[in-house]
Amino acid sequence: MEYEDVLRQLDERIQASLNRVQQLQRENEQLAQRLAESEQRFNEVNGRLREHEEARNQIKSRIESILARFDGLDLG
């Protein structure tokens, strides 16, 4: 009888461990998916940021060019 109890307890522990491993695998898959989504959003935002920086630099260059023309005018 004692061996049966030990085997039953061992079986229960093994089953609990397997359940925990499966749960951790599901959590890992969910986290991997969230990470992939976050990386995608980051790349999209980073791309928009680069576009805005490029536009800002173009505007800055145009303003500097306009100001340089004003500097060249003889208003006196």
DOLUMMI-235474 format. One record per atom (N, C-alpha, C): residue number from 1; x, z, y. Coordinates in steps of 0.001 Angstrom, whole numbers, plus 524288, in hexadecimal, padded with zeros to 5 digits. Each point is the difference from the previous one (the first is absolute). Example, Ala and Ser with C-alpha at 12.3 -4.5 7.8 and 13.67 -1.06 7.14 Angstrom:
! DOLUMMI-235474
1 | 83386 | 81E78 | 7E9C6
1 | 7FC86 | 80000 | 804A6
1 | 80384 | 80000 | 804B0
2 | 7FEA2 | 7FD30 | 8041A
2 | 80334 | 8003C | 804A6
2 | 7FCFE | 802DA | 80442
END
This chain:
! DOLUMMI-235474
1 | 8032E | 80000 | 7FB54
1 | 7FCD2 | 80000 | 804AC
1 | 80359 | 80000 | 804EB
2 | 80431 | 802DD | 7FFFA
2 | 80368 | 80065 | 80487
2 | 8026A | 7FAB7 | 8015A
3 | 80181 | 7FCF8 | 7FC0D
3 | 8023F | 7FAD8 | 800F3
3 | 7FC08 | 7FC5B | 80282
4 | 7FB2A | 80093 | 7FE66
4 | 7FBE1 | 7FCBE | 8023F
4 | 7FF54 | 8012F | 805D0
5 | 80043 | 804ED | 80166
5 | 7FF95 | 80181 | 80580
5 | 804A0 | 7FDE3 | 80324
6 | 80497 | 8006C | 7FDD5
6 | 804B5 | 7FE0A | 802A8
6 | 7FF9E | 7FA1A | 800B4
7 | 7FE51 | 7FD49 | 7FBDE
7 | 7FF75 | 7FA51 | 8005D
7 | 7FBC5 | 7FE77 | 803E9
8 | 7FBB6 | 802F7 | 80015
8 | 7FBD9 | 7FEE9 | 803BD
8 | 801F0 | 800CE | 80598
9 | 802CC | 80444 | 800DD
9 | 80219 | 8010D | 80537
9 | 803F1 | 7FBCC | 80198
10 | 80333 | 7FE78 | 7FC4B
10 | 803D2 | 7FBE4 | 80116
10 | 7FD3F | 7FAED | 80155
11 | 7FBF0 | 7FEBB | 7FD0A
11 | 7FCF3 | 7FB4C | 8010C
11 | 7FD78 | 8003F | 8056B
12 | 7FDE7 | 80484 | 8016E
12 | 7FD98 | 800A2 | 80525
12 | 80402 | 7FF55 | 80465
13 | 80490 | 80231 | 7FF37
13 | 80424 | 7FF7E | 803F7
13 | 801D1 | 7FA54 | 8008B
14 | 80086 | 7FD6C | 7FB93
14 | 80196 | 7FA82 | 8001E
14 | 7FBDF | 7FCC3 | 802C8
15 | 7FB0D | 800F3 | 7FECD
15 | 7FBBC | 7FD1A | 80282
15 | 7FFE3 | 80115 | 805DA
16 | 800C7 | 804E9 | 80189
16 | 80018 | 80167 | 8058E
16 | 80490 | 7FD44 | 802BB
17 | 8046C | 7FFCC | 7FD5F
17 | 80491 | 7FD5B | 8023F
17 | 7FEFE | 7FA2B | 800A1
18 | 7FDA5 | 7FDA1 | 7FC06
18 | 7FEBE | 7FA71 | 80055
18 | 7FC22 | 7FEF3 | 80467
19 | 7FC1E | 80367 | 8008F
19 | 7FC3A | 7FF62 | 8043B
19 | 802AE | 8005D | 80554
20 | 8039D | 803A9 | 80077
20 | 802D3 | 800AD | 804F0
20 | 80360 | 7FB38 | 80125
21 | 80296 | 7FDEE | 7FC0C
21 | 80337 | 7FB54 | 800BB
21 | 7FC99 | 7FB73 | 801CA
22 | 7FB79 | 7FF62 | 7FD99
22 | 7FC75 | 7FBCB | 80191
22 | 7FE23 | 800BD | 8059B
23 | 7FED2 | 804D5 | 80168
23 | 7FE57 | 8011E | 80556
23 | 80462 | 7FEB8 | 803DD
24 | 804C0 | 8017D | 7FEB9
24 | 80474 | 7FEE2 | 80363
24 | 80104 | 7FA21 | 80072
25 | 7FF3A | 7FD2F | 7FBC9
25 | 800A1 | 7FA52 | 80029
25 | 7FBF4 | 7FD86 | 803A8
26 | 7FB23 | 801E2 | 7FFAB
26 | 7FBEE | 7FDF8 | 8038D
26 | 80152 | 80142 | 805AC
27 | 801BB | 804CE | 800F7
27 | 80186 | 8017E | 8054F
27 | 8048A | 7FCA4 | 801EC
28 | 803AE | 7FF04 | 7FC94
28 | 80481 | 7FCC4 | 80169
28 | 7FE47 | 7FA7C | 80170
29 | 7FC6B | 7FDD3 | 7FD02
29 | 7FDF9 | 7FAC9 | 8012A
29 | 7FD38 | 7FFF3 | 80547
30 | 7FCF0 | 80412 | 80105
30 | 7FD43 | 80058 | 80501
30 | 803DD | 8006D | 80485
31 | 803F8 | 8032F | 7FF4B
31 | 803F3 | 8009B | 8041E
31 | 8030B | 7FAF4 | 800D5
32 | 80129 | 7FD48 | 7FBC6
32 | 802C3 | 7FAFD | 80086
32 | 7FCA4 | 7FC1B | 802FE
33 | 7FAED | 7FFFE | 7FEFE
33 | 7FC6C | 7FC85 | 802C8
33 | 7FFC5 | 80173 | 805C1
34 | 7FF9F | 80507 | 80120
34 | 7FFDD | 801BB | 80576
34 | 80509 | 7FE98 | 802CD
35 | 80464 | 80094 | 7FD4A
35 | 80505 | 7FE95 | 80255
35 | 8002F | 7FA38 | 80131
36 | 7FE3D | 7FCC4 | 7FC66
36 | 7FFFC | 7FA55 | 800D5
36 | 7FC86 | 7FE98 | 804A4
37 | 7FB7B | 80288 | 80065
37 | 7FC83 | 7FEFB | 8046C
37 | 80278 | 801BA | 8051E
38 | 80298 | 8047E | 7FFF1
38 | 80298 | 801F5 | 804B9
38 | 80473 | 7FC62 | 8019E
39 | 802F5 | 7FE20 | 7FC3A
39 | 8043A | 7FC5B | 80139
39 | 7FDDC | 7FAF3 | 8024E
40 | 7FBA8 | 7FE2A | 7FDE9
40 | 7FD9C | 7FB3E | 80210
40 | 7FE35 | 800DB | 8059B
41 | 7FD62 | 80465 | 80104
41 | 7FE42 | 80127 | 80559
41 | 804AF | 80084 | 803A2
42 | 80427 | 80298 | 7FE31
42 | 804B4 | 8008D | 80327
42 | 80237 | 7FAA9 | 80165
43 | 8005C | 7FC93 | 7FC2E
43 | 80222 | 7FAC8 | 800FE
43 | 7FCA1 | 7FCF7 | 803DB
44 | 7FADE | 80090 | 7FF97
44 | 7FC81 | 7FD5B | 803AA
44 | 800BE | 80219 | 80588
45 | 8002D | 8051E | 80080
45 | 800B1 | 80269 | 80529
45 | 80564 | 7FEB5 | 8022E
46 | 803DE | 8001A | 7FCB5
46 | 8054A | 7FEB8 | 801B3
46 | 80047 | 7FA5A | 801E2
47 | 7FD53 | 7FC7A | 7FD61
47 | 7FFD9 | 7FA8C | 801A5
47 | 7FD5F | 7FF6E | 80548
48 | 7FBB3 | 802D8 | 800C5
48 | 7FD51 | 7FFCC | 80517
48 | 80377 | 8023E | 80444
49 | 802D3 | 8042F | 7FEC0
49 | 8038B | 80253 | 803C6
49 | 8042C | 7FC14 | 801AC
50 | 8022E | 7FD37 | 7FC3F
50 | 803EA | 7FBFF | 80149
50 | 7FDAE | 7FBC9 | 8037A
51 | 7FB38 | 7FE6C | 7FED8
51 | 7FD6C | 7FC09 | 80340
51 | 7FF5D | 801FD | 80598
52 | 7FE63 | 804E9 | 8008D
52 | 7FF4C | 80240 | 80532
52 | 80536 | 8007F | 802E1
53 | 80408 | 80191 | 7FD25
53 | 80527 | 80065 | 80272
53 | 801EA | 7FAA5 | 801CE
54 | 7FF13 | 7FC0E | 7FCCF
54 | 80198 | 7FAB1 | 80172
54 | 7FCFE | 7FE31 | 804D2
55 | 7FAF2 | 80106 | 80014
55 | 7FCD6 | 7FE86 | 80486
55 | 801D3 | 802F2 | 804D3
56 | 8011A | 804FD | 7FF6B
56 | 801EF | 80322 | 80465
56 | 80524 | 7FDD7 | 80217
57 | 8037B | 7FE93 | 7FC7C
57 | 8050D | 7FDCF | 801A8
57 | 7FF3D | 7FAC9 | 802CE
58 | 7FC54 | 7FCDB | 7FE34
58 | 7FEF1 | 7FB03 | 802A5
58 | 7FDD1 | 800FD | 80574
59 | 7FC70 | 803B0 | 8007B
59 | 7FDCB | 80146 | 8051C
59 | 8043E | 8021E | 80398
60 | 80349 | 80367 | 7FDF9
60 | 8044D | 8022B | 80314
60 | 8038E | 7FBA9 | 801F8
61 | 80147 | 7FC46 | 7FCA7
61 | 80361 | 7FB9F | 80190
61 | 7FD67 | 7FCBB | 8043E
62 | 7FB01 | 7FF18 | 7FF67
62 | 7FD33 | 7FCE7 | 803F6
62 | 7FFD6 | 802D9 | 8053A
63 | 7FF15 | 80519 | 7FFE8
63 | 7FFE9 | 8030E | 804D8
63 | 80563 | 7FFF4 | 8028A
64 | 80411 | 800A6 | 7FCE3
64 | 80554 | 7FFE0 | 80220
64 | 8012D | 7FAB0 | 80261
65 | 7FE2A | 7FBEA | 7FD87
65 | 800CD | 7FABC | 8020C
65 | 7FD2E | 7FF4B | 80535
66 | 7FB38 | 801E3 | 8004E
66 | 7FCFF | 7FF9C | 804E3
66 | 802A8 | 8032E | 80448
67 | 801B5 | 804BC | 7FEBC
67 | 802A5 | 8033D | 803DE
67 | 80515 | 7FD8C | 801CD
68 | 802BA | 7FD76 | 7FC75
68 | 804E3 | 7FD59 | 8017A
68 | 7FEE4 | 7FB9E | 803DB
69 | 7FBA6 | 7FD47 | 7FF5C
69 | 7FE97 | 7FBD9 | 803BC
69 | 7FEC8 | 8024A | 80551
70 | 7FD70 | 80488 | 8001C
70 | 7FEEE | 80286 | 804FE
70 | 80510 | 801AB | 802A6
71 | 803AE | 801EB | 7FCDB
71 | 8050E | 8018C | 8022E
71 | 802C9 | 7FB5F | 8026E
72 | 7FF13 | 7FB71 | 7FDEF
72 | 802A1 | 7FB52 | 801EF
72 | 7FD78 | 7FDC2 | 804EA
73 | 7FB67 | 801D3 | 80165
73 | 7FD50 | 7FDF5 | 804A6
73 | 80268 | 80254 | 804F7
74 | 80048 | 7FCBE | 803E0
74 | 801D1 | 801DB | 8051B
74 | 7FB2F | 800FD | 8034A
75 | 7FE6C | 804DD | 8004A
75 | 7FB35 | 80161 | 802BE
75 | 8010A | 80186 | 805A7
76 | 804BE | 7FFA3 | 801AF
76 | 80161 | 801B7 | 8053A
76 | 7FFF1 | 7FBBE | 803B5
END
